[in-house]
Amino acid sequence: MGRNFLFIFFIVIYSNCFGQNNDTISYHAGFKTEILTDSSRIYKPNTTKKDKLHYRPVELDIWYPSSEKLDKSLLFGELFGLFEQRANKYQDEDYTGITDELAIYFAAGLGLEIHDGNILLNIKTDSYKNIKLAKGKFPLIIYMAGYNGMGFENYKLIEKLIEKGFVVVSIWSVGRYPGNMTNDKLDTMEQVFDAEFALDFLKKKSQFNIDFDNIGVLGLSWGGMSAAVLLDRNPIINAFASLDGTETFYYGDTQEDDDYLNEIYEADLLHPTKITSAYYYMESGNKWDEFSPTDEYHYLKKLNSQKSYLRFLNSAHEDFGCFPYILKASDQSILIHKQIIESTSLFFDKHLKGKDGFYTYYDQLIKNESITNIPFKINPEISSNLFLIGEVKDLNTNEALPYVNIGVLNKGIGTVSNKNGNFKLNLSDNHVNDTIRISIIGYKPKTYLVKNLLGQEGNIQIKLEEDISELEEIVIGIKGLKHKIIGNKTETKFINAGFSYDYLGAEMGIRINIKKSPTYVDTFNFSVSQNRLSAKVKFRLNIYNIEKGKPGKNILKDNIIIPVESKQTGVISVDLKKFNIILKDDVIVTLEWVETEGENNEGEAIFFSLGLLTSGTYHKESSQGKMKKLKGMGVGFNFNVRY
């Protein structure tokens, strides 16, 4: 899993259940929520017992087999609406209305139309609330939801498991107060503790007819990591199925992800060589599209227990949840998710009930040209750390140049020079043949081979030549100009996009359409929805022309630096009149993190409002990295203009 940059939305979980085969019986899915409190853990720090959020809240969504069937099943919107209820219940912010916004978000993220968000909410599930539990004993499956997720993200798979005669309890992925999950070890452990609390609760209650001699765990994405830790702490679990889980991790995407995962691995939480439970890992096929891994932590390869592996070559990470499937995003997504549902349910049939069928189906799948049982192969070279330390100056004046972008071209490894022009870039000897690019507004960029810079003794001296070009003069009459706001005006706190605590050179923005030429820019506005940073930071405003749908040349001639104070939120406006910015064509407008005054702590972050915008959000992780695009949703950036 790669974090890239943070897309945080508060999700709590709900799922449904369907019918099942226990022997020859097919069940319907009953659904029930248990509202509990774990008084052994403090949820909201610095509060007393009188505070409703003092202790850890735990809501369990439980699906169970039933022979009963009502006339009316739950709508997906009813399941999904639990997210909004819990977001308001267990946080201090008001998240009213987020259900509709997130439905649009999920649809737009799949490249679908806006109205598909409404279609999503009105999809009929095969789950029925509070129907009568069937007679018999049923194995238990603990579902560990994905990052900031709940059971609704995989309700079709859960329904299939109920159909086959399992009880499923879904464990939401909610970290420490205020309920925002991160990759941090402490947040991960909250989900593990929630699962252990749920298991203890179910053992004390007999109303779900659970066979505690047969327990499985199912993890999605980051929930795979939590599931692996849960399994390690609870050897009574007999089987573990992972849906593209992060317990297998490839290094080299972002340094922050690497650091977070190392913290977990080095905390002695995982001992795969000692695991005896059966394991089934299903992996997406596109996770290496955006970066070249330098190493791996491969949980599957370390296991000595009975294990199975499938890689769906044409799949994306989102195919392991139900949204592409239920919204019919593509024939390929539908087929992949059907195969995932069927093989997962047969895996648990085999290892929790002793029923045949899994390996026959598994053998059929690997005959498919789009599926392989051969894991990704990495042959990392033995590498050592390298450091490029230097300073950047003006060629003619010899003055230091602040906020210069220095990075490995298209590799997502980069930094920004400080206010004195100094920089330090961390590399490994795997990068010796790569190209370093050094660039800043108003100067001609330079490129070097890493190995040539390493040959220099002491501090690397970079001199940049000023790029002198005459701007086209456009005269705009003062009278009769129309004032307008163009861009994305969202100020929502519900859905956010942002940067984590130390992300120099990272950048994000949106496309802004210019309908009248010339357009004179007066003000740039952006909405900071959350800010947990301890230190003041500075962003640079960039305005790019568009070349083949992507950011081209930065059209600005000045560094426009925008400070944001620690904890500052709300709409921030920047007066641009003195810069005489005149636009004739569509542009891509971004903010780039260029300086931190002080020190931020791990887990801190700053978030911008994210709203509906069909052109999506452009983002990159570091200086000289490759600009990527998130479809469907755009950050809240806009201009006050005259034309």
Buried (B, 14 or more C-beta within 10 A) or exposed (E): BBBBBBBBBBBBBBBBBBBBBBEEBBBBBBBBBBEBBBEEBBBBEEBEEEEEBBBBBBBBBBBBBBBEBEEEBBBBBBBBBBBBBBBBBBBEBEBEEBBBBBBBBBBBBBEBEEEBBBBBBEBEBBBBBEBEBBEBEBBBBBBBBBBBBBBBBBBBBBBBBBBBBBBBBBBBBBBBBBBBBBBBBEBBBBBBBBBBBBBEBBEEEEEBBBBEEBBBBBBBBBBBBBBBBBBBBBEEBBBBBBBBBBBBBBBBBBBBBBEBBEBBBEEEBBEBEEBEBBBBBBBBBEBBEBBEBBBBBBBBEBBEBEBBBBBBBBBBBBBBBBBBBBBEBBEBBBBBBEBBBBBBBBBBBBBBBEBEBBEEBBEEBBEEEBBBEEBBEBEEEEBEEBEBEBBBBBEEEEEBBBBBBBBBBBBBBBBBBBBEBBBEBEBBBBBBEBBBBBBBBBBEBBEBEBEEBBEEEEEBEBBBEEEEEEEEEEEEEEEEBEEBEBBBBBBBBBBBBBBBBBBBBBBBBBBBEBEBEBBBBBBBBBBBBBBBBEBBBBBBBBBBBBEEEEBEEBBBBEBBBBEBEBEBBEEBEBEBEEBBBBBBEEBBBBBBBBBBEEEBEBBBBBBBBBBBBEBBBBBBBBBBBBBBBBBBBBBBBBBBBBB
